[in-house]
Amino acid sequence: MPLIRVEPRITSSLILGIGNLFLREVMTNTGGRVLPFYRKELIMGFISYVRQEIAIIKDRDPAIKSNMEVFLYPSFKAIMRYRFAHMLFLKEHYFWARFISQRTVRKTGIEIHPGAQIGKGLFIDHGYGVVIGETAIIGNNVTMYQGVTLGGTGKEHGKRHPTVGNNVMIGAGAKILGSFTIGDNSKIGAGSVVLENVPPNSTVVGVPGRIVKQNIHNEDGVNVDYSNLNDLDQIHFPDPIMNEIKGIRKKNIELQSQIEDIYKLIEEGKK
């Protein structure tokens, strides 16, 4: 007999059921010491969180075919657990916050320190190997891919991780190291290593990262191209090395032509 396709509807009761499973898991893992004080707080925000995540993932990942698949995404699980761990961190339950964070790493491969500050609309596609440090700040509507690191550069104290603006896309394997800012609406190419400030509306590629494209308006400074904020293309970036090589070739041809003209003048002078 052919299999009958059954697609469960995303209802509030279904979401609450899944939420209760998550809360029960956390209570079991923490020995019931922390959760009872914050159960109401978590339940109230869970439904809206799930609906937001469904909209975000369906908007940015063409692979998703149904709403129920959202519950299978590592990004969904990691960010949900981060929100709870962050709440505990702010209430100075540091051990339990880190406990939940480290269990999340083992389940999803995504490590988000509970002290990090993350805005709305973060989507981590695939996600394995993503590391977000304690003092990292992430704005709204940020997309990042597997292997991304928002890290520090040593043993310095205080703010030691990057600040990522709104509507930023960070490609697979990119490393952003140090306390500086990635401006709004910027794109970091896959495999790039960024070590300094990136202005808004910039495209960065390479090791170390170089700005290869920047939208600047002559009169008003930075020009935000709102029609391009959902562009998640990671491969069609300018090639700064090839551009430099082409420039050198062009200059070489010009110099060769000038030398040939000088030789002609010398030969004519001899006659």
Summary of the structure (lengths in Angstrom):
residues: 271
radius of gyration: 25.1
end to end distance: 98.5
largest distance: 102.3
contacts: 790
relative contact order: 0.07
helix: 42%
strand: 16%
